[in-house]
Amino acid sequence: MATVRPFRALRYAASPDLAPLLAPPYDVINAEEQAALYDRDPHNVIRLEYGATSSADTPADNRYTRAKATLDAWLSEGTLALENAPAFYPHTQRYTWSGEARGRSGFFAAVRLQPFEKGEILPHERTLKGPKEDRLKLMQACQASFSPVFGLFDSAHTDLPALLDRARADVPLATAQGHGFDDTLWRSGDSGLNVAISEALSTREILIADGHHRYETLLAMRNELCARYPDAPETAGFNYAMMLLVDVHDPGLLVLPTHRLLLLTPEMTAAFCRVAGLAFSLEQVEVAHPDQVPALLANYREMHAFLWYTEGRYTLLTSPRGYRNGLPVLDVQALQERITDPLFALDPDSEASVETNIRYTVHPADAVARVDSGEVDAAIFLNPTPVADVFTLAQAGIRLPQKSTYFYPKVPTGLTMLSLRPDVEVG
């Protein structure tokens, strides 16, 4: 099963307060947030992970070459430093959701890259070509991975919870408060403890919760560097992915539904009832405020259930929960197969497609506002995707539609980084 090892992290060396230096994952940052991160601190990791572009960019001067120059400068001046010895890096992220204080714990580790067919690392969502091309250019320029993949493991029948509690017993290495969350990072350099953690995970599969594009890009980078450095050891950093690993049973693990916002032709909107009525019972319902949507849908968790919103009206769609070959059909699958794909198929000659004409949000009020403003034509609300079912389908080799899960909060970039140089080895 999975090979999980401590690693020599590339880290901010000067300050134990990392809040001004962290950034969200690149794929959730818009232009305004990118500019704000540039202004927050001259050493914010945004300059490495998701640098600004310019109309004057050239093949010799662009966001990737500038990231490389910045990385070299920060290493030279001591802003970043490579740790002397391998370690695991336990992490806790405290946050508030719906007025409730919560905390999610995990640890940063190096995980041996393997093709998905090996069954050690399990994907659960499909990926797009564009983001992988962008990430590969960055890794090729910098020979480093700045942002972790978020992975889940099942600790059942292991000592992992107790082992990880021991790894958090020391004084924290760094904290980050005031950037929306409360992060604490430790360093576990105890070789005996780290061996025990690695051995316990050697019987586990790891499910990619977030970061499929990053993982597939790291696989491509690994293949490229293996060809370039055929004599590099198995422990070379480029053979591994940096992951934040979290127990699937962690009480702070929160999965939010990703609601769909649709751009539709008038013909598609008019045909909605006909298309949806083939697979669901339809009922007009009253919703006083969008914040009531999650509670309403939660009443129908034992069924396939969705809310369709357009022109100020809500329609509840329900049907018995389905199974296929003994495996559960999840709401995100039923939604795509029975509603979105058939709707877009109504206009095959247009440029409309699921990929270009669906937006996503986790906030019902945001969805309603965007429909009411005319930015999009309709919204579809759904329940969260159960993680246990995601694991079950991933083990069977089934990938779900994009944006099937939204793990909250996102793992920040900048707590630890991984060098992909052939002379930097993991533990």
Secondary structure in CASP SS format (residue, H / E / C, confidence):
PFRMAT SS
TARGET T0000
AUTHOR 0000-0000-0000
METHOD secondary structure of the structure
MODEL  1
M C 1.00
A C 1.00
T C 1.00
V E 1.00
R E 1.00
P C 1.00
F E 1.00
R C 1.00
A C 1.00
L E 1.00
R E 1.00
Y E 1.00
A C 1.00
A C 1.00
S C 1.00
P C 1.00
D E 1.00
L C 1.00
A H 1.00
P H 1.00
L H 1.00
L C 1.00
A E 1.00
P C 1.00
P C 1.00
Y H 1.00
D H 1.00
V H 1.00
I C 1.00
N C 1.00
A H 1.00
E H 1.00
E H 1.00
Q H 1.00
A H 1.00
A H 1.00
L H 1.00
Y H 1.00
D H 1.00
R H 1.00
D C 1.00
P C 1.00
H C 1.00
N C 1.00
V C 1.00
I H 1.00
R H 1.00
L H 1.00
E H 1.00
Y C 1.00
G C 1.00
A C 1.00
T C 1.00
S C 1.00
S C 1.00
A C 1.00
D C 1.00
T E 1.00
P C 1.00
A C 1.00
D E 1.00
N C 1.00
R H 1.00
Y H 1.00
T H 1.00
R H 1.00
A H 1.00
K H 1.00
A H 1.00
T H 1.00
L H 1.00
D H 1.00
A H 1.00
W H 1.00
L H 1.00
S H 1.00
E H 1.00
G C 1.00
T C 1.00
L E 1.00
A E 1.00
L E 1.00
E C 1.00
N C 1.00
A C 1.00
P C 1.00
A E 1.00
F E 1.00
Y E 1.00
P E 1.00
H E 1.00
T E 1.00
Q E 1.00
R E 1.00
Y E 1.00
T E 1.00
W E 1.00
S C 1.00
G C 1.00
E E 1.00
A E 1.00
R E 1.00
G E 1.00
R E 1.00
S E 1.00
G E 1.00
F E 1.00
F E 1.00
A E 1.00
A E 1.00
V E 1.00
R E 1.00
L C 1.00
Q C 1.00
P C 1.00
F H 1.00
E H 1.00
K H 1.00
G C 1.00
E C 1.00
I E 1.00
L E 1.00
P C 1.00
H C 1.00
E E 1.00
R C 1.00
T C 1.00
L C 1.00
K H 1.00
G H 1.00
P H 1.00
K H 1.00
E H 1.00
D H 1.00
R H 1.00
L H 1.00
K H 1.00
L H 1.00
M H 1.00
Q H 1.00
A H 1.00
C H 1.00
Q C 1.00
A E 1.00
S E 1.00
F C 1.00
S C 1.00
P C 1.00
V E 1.00
F E 1.00
G E 1.00
L E 1.00
F E 1.00
D C 1.00
S C 1.00
A C 1.00
H C 1.00
T C 1.00
D C 1.00
L H 1.00
P H 1.00
A H 1.00
L H 1.00
L H 1.00
D H 1.00
R H 1.00
A H 1.00
R C 1.00
A C 1.00
D C 1.00
V C 1.00
P C 1.00
L C 1.00
A E 1.00
T E 1.00
A E 1.00
Q E 1.00
G C 1.00
H C 1.00
G C 1.00
F C 1.00
D E 1.00
D E 1.00
T E 1.00
L E 1.00
W C 1.00
R C 1.00
S E 1.00
G C 1.00
D C 1.00
S H 1.00
G H 1.00
L H 1.00
N H 1.00
V H 1.00
A H 1.00
I H 1.00
S H 1.00
E H 1.00
A H 1.00
L H 1.00
S C 1.00
T C 1.00
R C 1.00
E C 1.00
I E 1.00
L E 1.00
I E 1.00
A E 1.00
D E 1.00
G C 1.00
H H 1.00
H H 1.00
R H 1.00
Y H 1.00
E H 1.00
T H 1.00
L H 1.00
L H 1.00
A H 1.00
M H 1.00
R H 1.00
N H 1.00
E H 1.00
L H 1.00
C H 1.00
A H 1.00
R H 1.00
Y C 1.00
P C 1.00
D C 1.00
A C 1.00
P C 1.00
E C 1.00
T C 1.00
A E 1.00
G H 1.00
F H 1.00
N H 1.00
Y E 1.00
A E 1.00
M E 1.00
M E 1.00
L E 1.00
L E 1.00
V E 1.00
D E 1.00
V C 1.00
H C 1.00
D C 1.00
P C 1.00
G C 1.00
L C 1.00
L E 1.00
V E 1.00
L E 1.00
P C 1.00
T C 1.00
H E 1.00
R E 1.00
L E 1.00
L E 1.00
L C 1.00
L C 1.00
T C 1.00
P H 1.00
E H 1.00
M H 1.00
T H 1.00
A H 1.00
A H 1.00
F H 1.00
C H 1.00
R H 1.00
V H 1.00
A H 1.00
G H 1.00
L C 1.00
A C 1.00
F C 1.00
S E 1.00
L E 1.00
E E 1.00
Q E 1.00
V E 1.00
E C 1.00
V C 1.00
A C 1.00
H C 1.00
P H 1.00
D H 1.00
Q H 1.00
V H 1.00
P H 1.00
A H 1.00
L H 1.00
L H 1.00
A H 1.00
N C 1.00
Y C 1.00
R C 1.00
E C 1.00
M E 1.00
H E 1.00
A E 1.00
F E 1.00
L E 1.00
W E 1.00
Y E 1.00
T E 1.00
E C 1.00
G C 1.00
R E 1.00
Y E 1.00
T E 1.00
L E 1.00
L E 1.00
T E 1.00
S E 1.00
P E 1.00
R C 1.00
G C 1.00
Y E 1.00
R E 1.00
N C 1.00
G C 1.00
L E 1.00
P E 1.00
V C 1.00
L C 1.00
D H 1.00
V H 1.00
Q H 1.00
A H 1.00
L H 1.00
Q H 1.00
E H 1.00
R H 1.00
I H 1.00
T H 1.00
D H 1.00
P H 1.00
L H 1.00
F H 1.00
A H 1.00
L C 1.00
D C 1.00
P C 1.00
D C 1.00
S C 1.00
E C 1.00
A C 1.00
S C 1.00
V C 1.00
E C 1.00
T C 1.00
N C 1.00
I E 1.00
R E 1.00
Y E 1.00
T E 1.00
V C 1.00
H C 1.00
P H 1.00
A H 1.00
D H 1.00
A H 1.00
V H 1.00
A H 1.00
R H 1.00
V H 1.00
D H 1.00
S C 1.00
G C 1.00
E C 1.00
V C 1.00
D C 1.00
A E 1.00
A E 1.00
I E 1.00
F E 1.00
L E 1.00
N C 1.00
P C 1.00
T C 1.00
P C 1.00
V H 1.00
A H 1.00
D H 1.00
V H 1.00
F H 1.00
T H 1.00
L H 1.00
A H 1.00
Q H 1.00
A C 1.00
G C 1.00
I C 1.00
R C 1.00
L E 1.00
P C 1.00
Q C 1.00
K C 1.00
S C 1.00
T C 1.00
Y E 1.00
F E 1.00
Y E 1.00
P C 1.00
K C 1.00
V C 1.00
P C 1.00
T E 1.00
G C 1.00
L C 1.00
T C 1.00
M E 1.00
L E 1.00
S E 1.00
L C 1.00
R C 1.00
P C 1.00
D C 1.00
V C 1.00
E E 1.00
V C 1.00
G C 1.00
END
